[in-house]
Amino acid sequence: MGTPADIQEILARHPRAGRDSLVAILQEVQERDGYVSEAAAAQIGAHLGLATSKVFGVATFYNQFRFTPPGRCHIQVCRGTACHVNNSAEILAALERELEIKAGQTTRNGDFSLEVVACIGACGQAPVITTNGEFHAKMTPKRMRRVLAQWRKQLEAKHDRAQ
């Protein structure tokens, strides 16, 4: 992931852009950085001739945009119809308890973030979660705890190597 301060490469792909390019630029920034920072929003606004508040006004209208960095393991819980009828609310509640955060938050240590999405597109495998884009189908609270344990082990190993 890039740093929010160096979005000039993205803005350079949109010379003479206007307000109609705002969502596309926000998407590119989030794709690269994982979120839209205040600094990035200010740079986008300056490039497009818009106040930062206008940039945030548009970005907050769409629930696809995040404004805080995602965790090292970003978990998405599908709440689409198929997942809903197959008890995805139970999976979400178990994740919130296990991680001690609510949907939309990141753990204090930055290891996990949790997001609710409308549909992941794997309805035949409901309920589904993803961890950093990897699908986990037919999820149960027990299976979810195994997935978290694997991630915790991976993240702990990375922490150990970094020290």
N, C-alpha and C positions, 0 to 999 in steps of 0.2 A: 504494500500500500504506500502511496505517495504521501507527502506532507501537504497540509492545506495551504501552506505559504507559497508553494510552487505550482499554482494552477495556470500560470501563463501559457504553458504548452497547450492546455485545453482551450483557453481563450484565443490563442493564435489560430486555432482551427475554425474560429468563428469571427473572421474580420468583418467589420461593418455590420455586425449582428444587431438585431433589434429585440424588442420585448418578445417577439414570437419565437426567439431562440432560447428563451430563459429555461424552459423545462428540459430541453435537450442538454443544455450546459449543466444544469443541476444534476441530471442523470449521469453525465460523464464524470462529474466530480465525485458523486457518491459511488459510482462503479469503481473508480480508482482508489478513493480514500476510505470507503466504507460508510461515510457520513458526510454531511455538509456542515462545515465549521462556520463560525461567525466571521472569521477572516476570509474564508472562501466566498461567503455571501457578499461581503463588502467588496471584494475584488470583482465579482460578477456584476454587482450593481454599478460599480465605476465603469466597467467595460461597456455595459449596456445603457448607461446614462440613467440608471434607476436608483432610488434610495434603497439602502440595505433593508429597511422595513418593508418595502415593496417586494423585494426578493424573498424575504421570509414569509410575507403574506401569501405569496403564490406557493412556496414550498410547503407551508403548513396546511394548505388546502388539500394537498395530496398525501395520503397516508403512506406512500412508498418512501418518503424521505425521512432520514434519521438525522438528529442534530448532536448526537454524542457518539463517540467511537464505539464500534461493536466490540464484544469480548473476543478473546483469542478463539473461542468456540462460540459461534453465533448459532443459536437454536431457534428454528422457526416451527411453530405449532400450527398445523392447518386446522381451521375452524369452518371449512366449507361444509356443505350439507351432508355429504357422505361421512366425513370425519365427525361431524356433530352427532349424527345419529348412531355413530359407533364409539361414543363416549370420549371424544377428544377433550372435553371439558375436564374429565377426570385426569387425563395426561397433563394438561396445563396446570391444574391445581397441584398435582404431585411434583411437577417441575418447580413451581413457585415455592412449595414447601422445602424441597430438597436444596434448591439454590438460595433460598431466603431472599428472593427478589420477586417483583411483579413483572408482568409482561411490559416491555418497553424499557426495562432497566438492565444494568450491567452489574455484576458482582463487584464488590470493593476492590478485589485483587485484579480485576480486569480479565479474569479467565473466561467467564460465561456471560453472554447476553441472551435475552429472551424476547422473542417477537411473535405476535399472533398474526397470521396471514389469512386472507379470505379463502384462498384455494391454492394448493400446490400442484394440482393436476394429476394426482395419482389416486383417484377416487376408488378404483377397484382394490386398492391396498389399504384402505382406511382402517383405523386412523393412522396418519402419517406425520412424522416430524422430519426436519432436516438438521444436520449439524454441519456447518460450513458447506452447505450445498449437497451433502451426502444424504440420500433418502434412507429412512428407517420405517418400514411398513409394518402393518398389523401391530401397532404399538400398544403396550400395556404398561402400567406403572412398574411392574417388575422388569420388563425389557428396558424401559427407560432408565431405570437405575443401573442396569448393566452398561448401557451406552454411556451414561455419565461417568461410571467407574473407569471405563476405557479412556475417556477423554481426560479425566483427572490424572490417570497414570501417565498419559502422553505429555500433558502440560507440566506435571511434576518433573519428568525427565528433562524437558526443555529448560525448566527453571534451574535444575541441578547442573546442566551443561553450561548454562550462562554464568554460573557463579565461579 
